[in-house]
Amino acid sequence: MLTALDLLTANDTPGQHAPSYYAATANWTTNNPPLDGSRNCQVCIVGGGYTGLSAALHLAQRGIDVVLLEANRIGWGASGRNGGQVGSGQRVEQTVLEERHGKAHAKLLWDLAEQSKALVRDLISRHEIACDYAPGILHADHRRSYVEESRDHVEHLRLTYGYEDIRFIDGDEIGNLVGSPRYFGGSLDMGAGHLHPLNFALGLGRAAEAAGAKIFEETKVTGIDGKGSGRITVRTGQGDVTADHLVLACNGYLGRLERKTAAHVMPINNFIVATEPFSDGEAERIIRGNVAVADSKFVINYFRLSADRRLLFGGGENYGYRFPEDIRTFVRAPLEEIYPQLKNVGLDYGWGGTLAITPRRMPYFARPAPNILTASGYSGHGVAMATLGGQILAETVAGTAGRFDVFEKLDIPAFPGGDRLRFPLLVLAMTWFSLRDRLGI
């Protein structure tokens, strides 16, 4: 069954980063040892992505004894493979959140999103993380009918939330900013930004270790004992960790380690290519001003320039948990749709990764048991939000749960059928929405 695949091994070589542009340009390679024997600590974290690394850093800075277990390498999953966009707000627009949860709760969610961007910038500065951070995300409308919605969106953020770092972009200007004939307008958010995601993750890991966190790589968790009954034991093939608290930060790679959480988050795959390098002039004609771009398609295209002037382009859809055999060919079609002038451009790298979504495209924060916390399901909006999520989990363990409660009160529903039927239902939904993109419905 597709749902029975172990996504830690289904598409990748265990213990090795995906063959991505990011891995090829990583600042360093980690070599933390596997767990060997039994350990005791106050907090055990499972997962070495942004959530887990941020939680480890912020717990260790509080003087809490923390052990982090990563099945492969830190930053191995979505945190080291994503599009690198540090977006504003939540994955769902503020007007939708206002309708769902009321204006007061929507304002709290907006404030947390602003805190998430500020946290990323602060961590980069404080820990001197070299990850090519640059400001600016352009949201591009692929339908003319969306342009007035973008204008309204900008005005709503300005008038309701006092957000002045975003402005409306009309059809003439977007053609100047993005060298593509496919867009009709949008908005430019200079309060958002983009970065090298793997180098950011590696920097978080180094900072966490410097603060006193103990990180063990190539240590796959196989089971959890003692849920809700005092101390908890995390079992692996190399030993076990006994802790007062457990933080699950596995996102799309959770599997069935914790079934209640698995019923609320859905792993999906995404794919990116990196072109050959362009000259300065060529790069400026592709994207002016070194901003990142995300378009309005349901199956979203997202792209930006790397520090060495490659186009990093994410796009394409697939309805299985296996990666396509040829990712470069797979992503070439949407790339050339957006940039027909790049037909047959050289693609030096192509890679896939697994993220997690929820039914409402908002993060799932929960207490599966009194001594277990989890945060996942960032739905493609996780660079900043997962980093903040780790900080929130750390402060919740330490006894301050106010920000955790803002997310937990969203009451994210489980997928119908739990973790058994969520995949076929996703296929039906994705088929419908991708058809809408193609037909312009």
N, C-alpha and C positions, 0 to 999 in steps of 0.2 A: 504494500500500500504506500502511496505517496506520503501519507501522514506518518508512516512508521519510519521514514528515513531519519537517520541521525545527521542533522545538518552540520554538525561539527566535522563530519568526515565525508559527506555525500559529494561535495564539490571541490574540496581542497585537500592539500597534503597536510596532515596533522603536524603541528609544530612549526610550520613555515607560513609566512605571510603570503597572501595572494600575489600573483605576478603583476603587480600594478605599478603605475608611475610613482605612486606614493612610496611603495616599498623600495623602488629603485633609487629614490632620492631621500630616504630616511636619514635623519641626523646620526643615528647609531642603531645597532642591533642589540636587543636585550638578550641576556643569557642567565635569567634567574633560574635557580635549580628547581626541580620537582620537589614536592613534599616527600619527606622520608621519615616515616614513623608517626608517632602521635604528638599532638601539640594541644596546649590550652591557651585560650585568649579570651578577651572580653567580647570582641566582635569578629565574626568570620564573614567575609564577603565572597560571594561566588560571582565571578565575571570581571574581566580586566578591560572593559571599555570605559567610556566617559563616566557613566554612573558609578561603577565600582571604584575607579581610580579617584574620582572626586570625593566619594565617600571615605575612602581610605585616607586621603590627604587631610580632609577636614576632621576626621576622627583622631588621627595621629597628632594633629596640631592641638587637640584638646587633651593630649596625654593619655588617650585610650589605647590599650593594647589591641592591635588589629592585625589579622591575617587575611590576605587576599589570595584566592585560588583561581587560576586561569587555566582553562583546558589546553590552550595553545600558547600564544604570545600576547602580551598586553597590546591592545589596539588591533588585535587580529580580526575582529568581526567588523560590524558596520562602522565602528568608531575610527577604523583605519582605512576605510574604503569609500567613504561617502563623497558627496559633491562639495563638501567643505563650506556650505553656506550657513552663516550665523544670522538667522532671520529674526525679524521683529514679530511681536505678538505670539499667538498660539498657531497651531496648524489650521484651526478653524477661525474664520473672520469674526471680529468683535460683534458685529450686528447679529450674527448667528448665536454667539454666546450670550448676548443680551436677551435674545428671545428664549433660549433654553433655560438660562439660570438666573435671569434678572440682572439689572444694570449694576447693582452693588457687587455681586459675585464676579461679573464680567470685568469690572474695574480691578478687582483683586488679581484676576488672571492676567490682565494687561500689565499690572505693576510687577508681577512675578516674571513675566517675559522680559520686561525692561531690566530687571535685576539679573536675569540670566545672561544677557549680552554684556552688561557691565562686569559680571563675574568673569566671563571669558577674557575680556580685555585686561582685567586686573591680574588674573592668573598669568597671562602672557607676560605682562610687565613685571610683576613681583618675582616670578621664577625665571625670567629671562628665557622664555621659550621661543626659539627661532622657528616660526611656522608660517611666515609670509603673510601675516594678517594685512588685509586691505579693506577699506570701507566701500560700501555700495552694493545694493542688490536692485536690479531692474526687473520689475514684474511686467511681463509682456503679454498683451491681449492678442490671441490668435483669431478672434472674431471681432468684427467691427461693432457688433451689438454689445460687446463687453466694455467698450471704451467709456461710456457714460457711467457705468458701474464703478470703474476705476476712479473717475473724477469724484463721485459721491463718496467712495471709500476714503480717499485722501482728505476730503473735507470733514468727514466724520471723525477721523483720527485727530485732526487739528482742533475741531470745535469741542469734541467730547472728552478727548484725552490729553489735549494740549501738546500733541506730538508734532513738532515743527521740522523734523528731519526728513520728511517725505514730501514729494511734490508730484503733481500730475504731469504726464508726458503725452503730447498729442502725436498724431500720425507723422507729421513732418519730422519732429525731433527723434522719434524712435527709429526712423529710418537712418538718422545720422548716428545714433548711438549703437545700433546693431546692424551690421551689414547683411540684413536679410529682408526679403520682400514679404515675409509671412506675418508681420505684426502691424497692428493698427493704432496702438497707443498703449498706455499703461501707467505705471508709477515708478519713480526712482526714490529709493529709501537709502539715504546716506548714513542713517543711524544703524543700519545693518552692515554686514561685511562678509568676508570669506577668508579661508585659511587652508593650510596644508593639514588635513585632518589627522594623519598618522603622526606627524611630528608634534602636533598638539597633544595627542594621547601619550606619546613617549615622554613629553615634558611633564605631564601630570604624573606619570609613573615615577619619574626621577624625583619629583618634588615630594611625592608621598613617601618614598623610601628615605629621603633625607629627613623627613619629619618623624620617622621611626616605624612606618608600616612595613610589614614583612610580606613580600610578594613571592608566590611560588607559581611557576609556569609549567606547562605540560602536565597539569594535574587535573584530570577530569573527575568531577563529582559524580558519584554513582547513587547516592542515597542520603536521606536526612532522617535522623532518629531524634525523638524527644520533642516533637512539636507541641508547644504549649505546656510542657511539663518540666519546668525548671531549666536546666542546662540542655543544650542541643548538641548533637554530634553529627558532623558532616563527614560522610564516608567517601573515600577515594580508593583507587587501586594501589596507591602507594602508602596509605596511612589514613589517619582521621584527625579531625580538629574538633575539639569540644569548646563551646563558647556560651556566653550568656545570651548573646543576640546573633541572629543571622540576617544578613542583607543579601537578597537575591537581585543581581544586576545582570541578568543573562539576555534580556530582550529577545531577539529572534531565535536565539540558540538555546532557549530554556528546555525544549523538548517536553517531556512529561515529568520533569523533576518535581514540579509543584503543580498539581492538576488544576487547582482553582485559578491560579494565575494563567496557566496555559489556555483555559477556556475563554479568557478575556483578551488575549493578544494573539495575533495571526502573523506567522512569518511569511514574508514575501521577498522575492528577489529583485534586485535592480542591477543595472549594467552601465559601465562607463568605458569610454575609450579616450586615449590621449594621442593626438596627432603628432606628426613630425613638428619640429620647431619652425616658427615663422620669423621673418624679419620684423623689426620694430614697426615699419610702415604697414606691412601685411597684418600684423596683430591689431594695430589701431583701426584698420578697416573692418576687422571682424567684430571687435567689441571696443568701443571708444572709452577711454578713461579707466580701464581695468576694473570695471564693475562685474559682478556676477549677474547671470540672467536666469530667471525661472518663468516659464510661460503658463498660460491658463488652461492647457489641456488637462483632462482628467488623468490620463497617462502622461504625466508631466515630462517636458524636456527641460533640463537644467544644464547650464554650461558657464564656463569662465576660462580665463587665461591663466596658465601657470606662471611661476616666476621666470621660467626660461621660454615664455611665449608659445607654449603649446596650447591648443584648444582642448580642454577637458570637457567632454560632452557626455551627459547621461541621458538615456532614453531607451525606449523599447519596452515591450511587454511580453511576459511569458507566463504560462499557466501551469507550470510544474515546479517542483523543488529542485530539479536538475538544471544546471546551467546549460545554455546552448553550447554545442560543440565548438562553434566558431563565434566568439563574442564580438570580435571586430566586425565581421560581416553582419551580424545581428544588429549592431548599433549604427552601422554605416547608413542604413536606410533612413532613419529619422534625422541623422546628422545632415545628409544631403538634401532632405526635404526642407530643412531650415536654411541651409547654406548650399544652394545648388552650384555656386561657383567653386565649392570645395570637392566637387565630384572627383573621385579617385585620389583624394589626398592620402598621403601615407599615414597609416595608423600604427604607431610604434608600440602601443600597449592596449590591452582590452581585458577587463576583469569584471567579476560579479561579486555581489555580497548579499547578505540577508538582513533585512531590517524587520521591524514589527509594527503592525497597525492595530488599532482597536475599532470597534464598530462605529464610534463617533469621532474618530481621528483625534482624540485627546489622550494624554498619558494616563496610564493606569497605575495609581498609587494605592497600595492596600496593605493590610495586616493579615496575611493568611493564617497566622497564629499569634498569640500574644508576644512571642519572642522572635517573630519573623516579620521583616519589612521587605517590600518589593516596590520597584518603580520601573516601568517599561512601557512599550507601545507608543513611542514618540511619533510615529506615523510620518517619518520623513522630515521631522522638525527637531532633530535631537542633538545637534552639535552644542547649542547653548542650553537647551532645556534639560538634556541628560546631565550636563555638567552641574547645573543648578540642582537637579534631582539628587545627585550624590551629596551635595552640601545639605540639602533638606533632610535626607535620610540620616546623615551624621548628627544633625541637631535634634532630630526626633529621638534617636537612640539616647542622646544626652539629656532628654527630658523636655524639649521644647518642640511641640508638635503643631504650632499655629499654621505654618506654611504647608506642612504635610496635609493638614485638614482641609485646606482650600482645594487641593486636588482630590483627596479621598471623597469629599462631599459631591463631586461630580457624578458619583454613582454610575460609573461606566458599566453598561450591561455586558453580559457574556455573549459570545456568538451563539446563535441557535444551534443546538446540538453539541455545545461545548467544544472540546478539542478534537472530537471525532468527525463532526459534520461541517466544521468551519471551512475546510478547504474546498469541498465541492460548491458550497454556497458562495465562496469568494470567486470561484471561476465564473459562476453565473453572473455575479454583479460586475466583474471586470469585463466580461464579454459585452454586457449591455452598455457600460459607460464608454468602452473603447469604440463601440459601434456608433454611439452618439458623437464622439469626436470625429469619426470619419464622415458621417452624414451631415454634420453641422446642425444637429437637433438641439 
